[in-house]
Amino acid sequence: MAPGVTSEKKTEDEQTSKDNLIHLSNPHLEKMKDDILYHFALGTGTHDFPALFGDVKFVCVGGSPSRMKAFITYIAEELGLGSLSGDYPNICAGTDRYAMYKVGPVLSVSHGMGIPSIAIMLHELIKLLHHSKCSNVTIIRIGTSGGIGLEPGSVVITKQSVDATFKPQFEQVILGKTVIRSTDLDDQLAKELMQCSKEINQFNTVIGNTMCTLDFYEGQARLDGAICSYTEEEKLQYLKAAYDAGVRNIEMESSVFAAICNLSGVKAAVVCVTLLNRLEGDQISSSHDVLVEYQQRPQKLVGHFIKKRLGKV
């Protein structure tokens, strides 16, 4: 190949990489000498972010630290990057708020439960990726949910995250004013994940809307909380209305996850397994072993996606 052609291709690649860097929607950060990511126990003045995280291409986030450690162990074996000791240190060991693990180009981070907890984590994760000069990053939330009209164990790839009134938006009060942000997720990424599910062909997978609520009990129309002000008939009417609006599962993080990833220019997806069909009940009664197997399904799907992207399938 002629030297001129090689140089031109390199320039195009560099430009593409630059165009796909993480975008920070905060001009104030430019004025800061150091940035302390308090809830990660990391900081630009104490850690070399590009050296630690500069090669990250895939970030998987989920509720519990143990689940995210299980995921990094699983993906390490799948990618042939397993540790000789079989252990993976928690990068955020200096705090008990979140846990973070890394192997090769994959970062695995816990986010706790609910919108406030995942929002705090995402602010610091996005800044970490920016300070690390990462590019072409894909972020995927893997987790559990309640299904609507689906058999337990089905996996839902989110098309849109909708609020409790079935609107595709995330609403937040900032400086006393209501700000509404889009909760669309990357359509092509969802289709790519769906294709991966067809290829492994191990469990039912659908693309549908995900309802994100502020609560596990009344917010999700459960009858088994300490407080309940509605009838079973009203509950079923609401859940059927959700189904008619395209909702196939319910959880508590997807709206702010989609909103922050959109504002940061990051391709993102939500992949959650359903632990029960909410049209048939409220309590999760499956055995421990069954629930463990269910929770491995999003890991298997996302693991296959990562392997495929890296040319290891």
DRENDO-1510 file (C-alpha; in Angstrom, 1 decimal, always signed):
<recs>
REC; n; res; u; v; w
REC; 1; MET; +0.0; +0.0; +0.0 .
REC; 2; ALA; +1.3; +3.5; -0.9 .
REC; 3; PRO; +2.6; +5.6; +2.0 .
REC; 4; GLY; +0.1; +8.3; +1.1 .
REC; 5; VAL; -2.9; +6.0; +1.3 .
REC; 6; THR; -1.8; +4.6; +4.7 .
REC; 7; SER; -1.4; +8.1; +6.1 .
REC; 8; GLU; -4.8; +9.1; +4.9 .
REC; 9; LYS; -6.4; +6.1; +6.4 .
REC; 10; LYS; -4.7; +6.7; +9.7 .
REC; 11; THR; -6.0; +10.3; +9.7 .
REC; 12; GLU; -9.5; +9.1; +9.0 .
REC; 13; ASP; -9.3; +6.6; +11.9 .
REC; 14; GLU; -7.9; +9.2; +14.2 .
REC; 15; GLN; -10.7; +11.6; +13.3 .
REC; 16; THR; -13.3; +8.9; +13.8 .
REC; 17; SER; -11.8; +8.0; +17.2 .
REC; 18; LYS; -11.8; +11.7; +18.2 .
REC; 19; ASP; -15.4; +12.1; +17.1 .
REC; 20; ASN; -16.4; +9.2; +19.4 .
REC; 21; LEU; -14.8; +10.4; +22.5 .
REC; 22; ILE; -16.9; +10.9; +25.6 .
REC; 23; HIS; -18.7; +14.2; +25.7 .
REC; 24; LEU; -19.0; +16.1; +29.0 .
REC; 25; SER; -22.0; +18.5; +29.1 .
REC; 26; ASN; -20.4; +20.6; +31.8 .
REC; 27; PRO; -18.1; +23.6; +30.9 .
REC; 28; HIS; -17.1; +24.1; +34.6 .
REC; 29; LEU; -15.0; +21.0; +34.6 .
REC; 30; GLU; -12.4; +22.6; +32.3 .
REC; 31; LYS; -11.6; +25.1; +35.1 .
REC; 32; MET; -10.8; +22.3; +37.6 .
REC; 33; LYS; -7.1; +21.4; +38.1 .
REC; 34; ASP; -8.0; +18.0; +39.6 .
REC; 35; ASP; -11.3; +16.0; +39.6 .
REC; 36; ILE; -12.1; +13.8; +42.5 .
REC; 37; LEU; -14.5; +11.0; +41.8 .
REC; 38; TYR; -15.5; +10.7; +45.4 .
REC; 39; HIS; -17.8; +7.7; +45.3 .
REC; 40; PHE; -15.2; +5.7; +43.3 .
REC; 41; ALA; -12.4; +6.8; +45.6 .
REC; 42; LEU; -10.4; +7.8; +42.5 .
REC; 43; GLY; -9.1; +11.1; +41.3 .
REC; 44; THR; -7.2; +12.6; +38.4 .
REC; 45; GLY; -4.6; +14.0; +40.8 .
REC; 46; THR; -3.9; +10.6; +42.4 .
REC; 47; HIS; -4.5; +8.1; +39.5 .
REC; 48; ASP; -3.3; +7.9; +35.9 .
REC; 49; PHE; -6.7; +7.4; +34.3 .
REC; 50; PRO; -5.5; +6.9; +30.7 .
REC; 51; ALA; -3.1; +4.2; +31.9 .
REC; 52; LEU; -5.7; +2.5; +34.0 .
REC; 53; PHE; -8.8; +2.7; +31.8 .
REC; 54; GLY; -7.7; +4.1; +28.4 .
REC; 55; ASP; -8.3; +0.8; +26.6 .
REC; 56; VAL; -11.9; +0.3; +27.8 .
REC; 57; LYS; -14.4; -0.3; +25.0 .
REC; 58; PHE; -17.2; -2.0; +26.9 .
REC; 59; VAL; -18.7; -1.0; +30.2 .
REC; 60; CYS; -21.3; -3.2; +31.9 .
REC; 61; VAL; -23.2; -1.9; +34.9 .
REC; 62; GLY; -25.5; -3.7; +37.3 .
REC; 63; GLY; -27.1; -3.4; +40.7 .
REC; 64; SER; -25.0; -5.5; +43.1 .
REC; 65; PRO; -21.3; -5.8; +43.5 .
REC; 66; SER; -21.4; -9.6; +43.6 .
REC; 67; ARG; -23.2; -9.7; +40.3 .
REC; 68; MET; -20.7; -7.4; +38.6 .
REC; 69; LYS; -17.8; -9.5; +40.0 .
REC; 70; ALA; -19.5; -12.6; +38.7 .
REC; 71; PHE; -19.8; -10.9; +35.3 .
REC; 72; ILE; -16.1; -9.9; +35.1 .
REC; 73; THR; -15.1; -13.4; +36.1 .
REC; 74; TYR; -17.4; -14.8; +33.4 .
REC; 75; ILE; -16.2; -12.5; +30.6 .
REC; 76; ALA; -12.6; -12.9; +31.5 .
REC; 77; GLU; -12.9; -16.7; +30.9 .
REC; 78; GLU; -14.9; -16.1; +27.7 .
REC; 79; LEU; -12.2; -13.8; +26.3 .
REC; 80; GLY; -9.3; -16.0; +27.5 .
REC; 81; LEU; -8.1; -13.4; +29.9 .
REC; 82; GLY; -8.7; -15.3; +33.1 .
REC; 83; SER; -6.5; -14.4; +36.1 .
REC; 84; LEU; -4.2; -17.1; +37.3 .
REC; 85; SER; -5.4; -16.5; +40.9 .
REC; 86; GLY; -9.0; -16.5; +39.8 .
REC; 87; ASP; -9.5; -13.2; +41.6 .
REC; 88; TYR; -10.2; -9.7; +40.3 .
REC; 89; PRO; -9.4; -6.8; +42.6 .
REC; 90; ASN; -12.1; -4.2; +43.3 .
REC; 91; ILE; -10.7; -0.9; +41.8 .
REC; 92; CYS; -13.0; +1.0; +44.2 .
REC; 93; ALA; -11.9; -0.8; +47.3 .
REC; 94; GLY; -11.4; +2.6; +49.0 .
REC; 95; THR; -15.1; +3.1; +49.2 .
REC; 96; ASP; -18.1; +0.9; +50.0 .
REC; 97; ARG; -20.5; +2.8; +47.7 .
REC; 98; TYR; -19.7; +1.0; +44.4 .
REC; 99; ALA; -17.5; -1.8; +43.2 .
REC; 100; MET; -15.5; -1.8; +39.9 .
REC; 101; TYR; -13.6; -4.5; +38.1 .
REC; 102; LYS; -11.7; -4.6; +34.9 .
REC; 103; VAL; -10.3; -7.2; +32.5 .
REC; 104; GLY; -8.9; -6.2; +29.1 .
REC; 105; PRO; -11.3; -3.8; +27.3 .
REC; 106; VAL; -14.2; -4.6; +29.7 .
REC; 107; LEU; -15.1; -2.6; +32.8 .
REC; 108; SER; -17.8; -3.9; +35.2 .
REC; 109; VAL; -19.3; -1.5; +37.7 .
REC; 110; SER; -22.1; -1.9; +40.3 .
REC; 111; HIS; -24.6; +0.9; +40.6 .
REC; 112; GLY; -26.8; +0.1; +43.5 .
REC; 113; MET; -30.6; +0.3; +43.5 .
REC; 114; GLY; -32.8; +3.0; +42.0 .
REC; 115; ILE; -32.4; +6.2; +40.0 .
REC; 116; PRO; -30.5; +8.3; +42.6 .
REC; 117; SER; -27.8; +5.6; +43.1 .
REC; 118; ILE; -27.2; +4.8; +39.4 .
REC; 119; ALA; -27.2; +8.6; +38.5 .
REC; 120; ILE; -24.4; +9.3; +40.9 .
REC; 121; MET; -22.4; +6.4; +39.6 .
REC; 122; LEU; -23.0; +7.4; +36.0 .
REC; 123; HIS; -21.8; +11.0; +36.5 .
REC; 124; GLU; -18.5; +9.7; +37.8 .
REC; 125; LEU; -18.3; +6.9; +35.3 .
REC; 126; ILE; -18.7; +9.3; +32.4 .
REC; 127; LYS; -16.1; +11.6; +33.8 .
REC; 128; LEU; -13.7; +8.6; +34.3 .
REC; 129; LEU; -14.1; +7.6; +30.7 .
REC; 130; HIS; -13.5; +11.2; +29.5 .
REC; 131; HIS; -10.4; +11.7; +31.7 .
REC; 132; SER; -9.2; +8.3; +30.4 .
REC; 133; LYS; -9.5; +9.5; +26.8 .
REC; 134; CYS; -11.7; +6.5; +25.9 .
REC; 135; SER; -13.4; +6.3; +22.5 .
REC; 136; ASN; -16.0; +4.2; +20.9 .
REC; 137; VAL; -17.4; +3.0; +24.2 .
REC; 138; THR; -20.6; +1.0; +24.6 .
REC; 139; ILE; -22.3; +0.9; +28.0 .
REC; 140; ILE; -24.8; -1.8; +28.8 .
REC; 141; ARG; -26.9; -2.2; +31.9 .
REC; 142; ILE; -27.5; -5.8; +32.8 .
REC; 143; GLY; -30.0; -6.7; +35.5 .
REC; 144; THR; -33.3; -8.1; +36.7 .
REC; 145; SER; -36.8; -6.9; +36.3 .
REC; 146; GLY; -40.5; -7.8; +36.6 .
REC; 147; GLY; -42.0; -8.9; +33.3 .
REC; 148; ILE; -45.4; -8.0; +31.9 .
REC; 149; GLY; -47.0; -10.7; +29.8 .
REC; 150; LEU; -43.7; -12.7; +29.5 .
REC; 151; GLU; -42.7; -16.1; +30.9 .
REC; 152; PRO; -40.2; -15.7; +33.9 .
REC; 153; GLY; -36.7; -16.0; +32.6 .
REC; 154; SER; -37.4; -14.0; +29.4 .
REC; 155; VAL; -34.8; -11.3; +28.6 .
REC; 156; VAL; -35.9; -7.8; +27.5 .
REC; 157; ILE; -33.7; -5.5; +25.4 .
REC; 158; THR; -35.1; -2.1; +26.0 .
REC; 159; LYS; -36.3; +0.0; +23.0 .
REC; 160; GLN; -37.3; +3.0; +25.1 .
REC; 161; SER; -37.4; +3.6; +28.8 .
REC; 162; VAL; -40.7; +5.1; +29.8 .
REC; 163; ASP; -41.9; +6.7; +33.1 .
REC; 164; ALA; -44.9; +5.5; +35.2 .
REC; 165; THR; -47.3; +7.3; +32.8 .
REC; 166; PHE; -45.7; +5.5; +29.8 .
REC; 167; LYS; -44.0; +8.6; +28.5 .
REC; 168; PRO; -40.4; +8.2; +27.0 .
REC; 169; GLN; -38.8; +10.8; +29.2 .
REC; 170; PHE; -36.8; +11.3; +32.4 .
REC; 171; GLU; -38.0; +14.2; +34.5 .
REC; 172; GLN; -35.7; +15.9; +37.1 .
REC; 173; VAL; -36.0; +19.1; +39.1 .
REC; 174; ILE; -32.9; +21.2; +38.7 .
REC; 175; LEU; -32.6; +24.6; +40.4 .
REC; 176; GLY; -36.3; +24.4; +41.2 .
REC; 177; LYS; -37.3; +23.9; +37.6 .
REC; 178; THR; -38.5; +20.7; +35.9 .
REC; 179; VAL; -36.1; +19.5; +33.2 .
REC; 180; ILE; -37.3; +16.7; +30.8 .
REC; 181; ARG; -34.7; +14.6; +28.9 .
REC; 182; SER; -35.0; +11.9; +26.2 .
REC; 183; THR; -34.8; +8.3; +27.2 .
REC; 184; ASP; -34.2; +6.8; +23.7 .
REC; 185; LEU; -31.6; +4.1; +23.4 .
REC; 186; ASP; -29.5; +3.1; +20.4 .
REC; 187; ASP; -31.8; +1.2; +18.0 .
REC; 188; GLN; -29.0; -0.4; +16.1 .
REC; 189; LEU; -27.3; -1.7; +19.2 .
REC; 190; ALA; -30.6; -3.2; +20.4 .
REC; 191; LYS; -31.0; -5.0; +17.1 .
REC; 192; GLU; -27.4; -6.2; +17.3 .
REC; 193; LEU; -28.0; -7.6; +20.8 .
REC; 194; MET; -31.2; -9.3; +19.6 .
REC; 195; GLN; -29.3; -11.0; +16.8 .
REC; 196; CYS; -26.8; -12.2; +19.4 .
REC; 197; SER; -29.6; -13.8; +21.4 .
REC; 198; LYS; -30.8; -15.6; +18.2 .
REC; 199; GLU; -27.3; -16.9; +17.7 .
REC; 200; ILE; -26.9; -18.4; +21.2 .
REC; 201; ASN; -30.6; -19.5; +21.1 .
REC; 202; GLN; -30.8; -20.4; +24.8 .
REC; 203; PHE; -33.8; -18.3; +26.1 .
REC; 204; ASN; -36.7; -16.2; +25.0 .
REC; 205; THR; -35.6; -12.6; +24.2 .
REC; 206; VAL; -37.7; -9.6; +23.1 .
REC; 207; ILE; -37.2; -5.9; +22.3 .
REC; 208; GLY; -39.8; -3.8; +24.2 .
REC; 209; ASN; -40.3; -0.7; +26.3 .
REC; 210; THR; -39.1; -0.7; +29.9 .
REC; 211; MET; -41.0; +1.2; +32.6 .
REC; 212; CYS; -38.7; +2.8; +35.1 .
REC; 213; THR; -40.3; +3.6; +38.4 .
REC; 214; LEU; -39.3; +5.4; +41.6 .
REC; 215; ASP; -40.3; +2.5; +43.9 .
REC; 216; PHE; -40.4; -1.3; +44.1 .
REC; 217; TYR; -43.8; -1.5; +45.7 .
REC; 218; GLU; -46.6; +1.1; +45.1 .
REC; 219; GLY; -44.7; +2.6; +42.1 .
REC; 220; GLN; -44.8; -0.8; +40.4 .
REC; 221; ALA; -48.5; -1.5; +41.4 .
REC; 222; ARG; -47.6; -4.2; +43.9 .
REC; 223; LEU; -50.2; -5.4; +46.4 .
REC; 224; ASP; -47.6; -6.8; +49.0 .
REC; 225; GLY; -46.0; -3.6; +50.3 .
REC; 226; ALA; -46.5; -2.1; +53.8 .
REC; 227; ILE; -48.8; +0.5; +52.2 .
REC; 228; CYS; -51.3; -0.1; +49.4 .
REC; 229; SER; -54.1; +2.3; +48.4 .
REC; 230; TYR; -55.6; +0.5; +45.4 .
REC; 231; THR; -57.5; -2.7; +44.5 .
REC; 232; GLU; -56.2; -5.7; +42.7 .
REC; 233; GLU; -58.5; -4.8; +39.8 .
REC; 234; GLU; -57.0; -1.4; +39.6 .
REC; 235; LYS; -53.5; -2.9; +39.7 .
REC; 236; LEU; -54.3; -5.3; +36.8 .
REC; 237; GLN; -55.9; -2.5; +34.7 .
REC; 238; TYR; -52.7; -0.4; +35.1 .
REC; 239; LEU; -50.4; -3.2; +34.2 .
REC; 240; LYS; -52.5; -4.1; +31.2 .
REC; 241; ALA; -52.4; -0.5; +30.1 .
REC; 242; ALA; -48.6; -0.6; +30.4 .
REC; 243; TYR; -48.6; -3.7; +28.2 .
REC; 244; ASP; -50.7; -2.0; +25.6 .
REC; 245; ALA; -48.2; +0.9; +25.6 .
REC; 246; GLY; -45.5; -1.5; +24.6 .
REC; 247; VAL; -44.0; -2.1; +28.1 .
REC; 248; ARG; -42.6; -5.5; +28.6 .
REC; 249; ASN; -40.8; -5.1; +31.9 .
REC; 250; ILE; -40.4; -2.9; +35.0 .
REC; 251; GLU; -37.2; -1.8; +36.8 .
REC; 252; MET; -35.9; +1.3; +38.6 .
REC; 253; GLU; -32.8; +2.6; +36.7 .
REC; 254; SER; -33.2; +2.7; +32.9 .
REC; 255; SER; -34.6; +6.2; +32.5 .
REC; 256; VAL; -31.7; +8.2; +34.0 .
REC; 257; PHE; -29.3; +5.6; +32.4 .
REC; 258; ALA; -30.6; +6.4; +29.0 .
REC; 259; ALA; -30.8; +10.2; +29.6 .
REC; 260; ILE; -27.2; +10.5; +30.8 .
REC; 261; CYS; -25.8; +8.2; +28.1 .
REC; 262; ASN; -27.7; +10.3; +25.5 .
REC; 263; LEU; -26.2; +13.6; +26.8 .
REC; 264; SER; -22.7; +12.1; +26.8 .
REC; 265; GLY; -22.9; +10.7; +23.3 .
REC; 266; VAL; -22.5; +7.1; +24.4 .
REC; 267; LYS; -24.2; +4.2; +22.7 .
REC; 268; ALA; -26.1; +2.4; +25.4 .
REC; 269; ALA; -28.5; -0.5; +25.9 .
REC; 270; VAL; -30.4; -2.1; +28.8 .
REC; 271; VAL; -30.7; -5.9; +29.0 .
REC; 272; CYS; -32.7; -7.3; +31.8 .
REC; 273; VAL; -34.1; -10.7; +32.7 .
REC; 274; THR; -37.6; -11.0; +34.0 .
REC; 275; LEU; -38.0; -12.8; +37.3 .
REC; 276; LEU; -41.8; -13.1; +37.2 .
REC; 277; ASN; -44.8; -12.2; +35.2 .
REC; 278; ARG; -46.4; -9.3; +37.1 .
REC; 279; LEU; -49.9; -10.1; +35.6 .
REC; 280; GLU; -49.8; -13.3; +37.7 .
REC; 281; GLY; -48.4; -12.1; +41.0 .
REC; 282; ASP; -46.1; -9.8; +42.9 .
REC; 283; GLN; -43.7; -12.0; +45.0 .
REC; 284; ILE; -40.6; -13.6; +43.5 .
REC; 285; SER; -41.1; -17.3; +44.5 .
REC; 286; SER; -38.7; -19.1; +42.2 .
REC; 287; SER; -36.0; -21.2; +43.9 .
REC; 288; HIS; -32.5; -19.8; +44.5 .
REC; 289; ASP; -31.0; -22.0; +41.8 .
REC; 290; VAL; -33.5; -20.9; +39.3 .
REC; 291; LEU; -33.0; -17.2; +40.0 .
REC; 292; VAL; -29.2; -17.6; +39.8 .
REC; 293; GLU; -29.6; -19.2; +36.3 .
REC; 294; TYR; -32.0; -16.4; +35.2 .
REC; 295; GLN; -29.6; -13.7; +36.3 .
REC; 296; GLN; -26.8; -15.4; +34.2 .
REC; 297; ARG; -28.9; -14.9; +31.0 .
REC; 298; PRO; -28.1; -11.2; +30.4 .
REC; 299; GLN; -24.5; -12.0; +31.2 .
REC; 300; LYS; -24.4; -14.7; +28.5 .
REC; 301; LEU; -26.1; -12.4; +25.9 .
REC; 302; VAL; -23.8; -9.5; +26.6 .
REC; 303; GLY; -20.8; -11.8; +26.8 .
REC; 304; HIS; -21.6; -13.1; +23.3 .
REC; 305; PHE; -22.0; -9.6; +22.0 .
REC; 306; ILE; -18.6; -8.5; +23.3 .
REC; 307; LYS; -16.9; -11.6; +21.9 .
REC; 308; LYS; -18.5; -11.0; +18.5 .
REC; 309; ARG; -17.4; -7.3; +18.5 .
REC; 310; LEU; -13.9; -8.4; +19.4 .
REC; 311; GLY; -13.9; -11.1; +16.7 .
REC; 312; LYS; -13.7; -14.0; +19.2 .
REC; 313; VAL; -16.8; -15.9; +18.1 .
</recs>
